[in-house]
Amino acid sequence: MRSRGALGGLLAGLVLVVALLVVFLRPLDAEPSGPASTEPDSGLPVVALVTLPVEARETVALIDRDGPFPYAKDGAVFGNRERLLPARPNGFYREYTVPTPGEDDRGPRRIVTGDDGGQLFYTADHYASFVRIRR
């Protein structure tokens, strides 16, 4: 019976290790997982920058350095026609391309910024949905 108890303990330990690996070793370039919170102004989910795909993090670094940007449309006014972001005057939002591996064109992913520099939003589906980025 002693070997069964040891085997059970070993199995429980293995299950715990696998669960921890799944939680803590999730690829950083995966799409963001469930929101930790919601932004009061927009009702959008809030995700940490580090949870976004590596290309999104690189685009934010380019924005912080003010370029150079790889696409001519980077920095163009984002009109918020979908009305998913908080209502602001025209010209408040700017959009930047987040390269999508395997795409021949700009792909669907974007970072949208507010002109006050404090707001960052991410869309992985060409403006069908957004998350607010927390640094």
URLIN-V552864 format. One line per field, one symbol per residue. burial: b if it has 9 or more other C-alpha atoms within 8 Angstrom, else e. A space follows every 10 residues. Layout:
# URLIN-V552864
burial->???
This chain:
# URLIN-V552864
burial->eeeeeeeeee eeeeeeeeeb beeeeeebbb eeeeeeebbe eeebbbbbbe bbbebbbebb ebeeeeeeee eeebeebbeb eeeeeeeeee bbbbbbbbbb eeeeebbbbb bbbbbeeebb bbbbebbebb bbbee
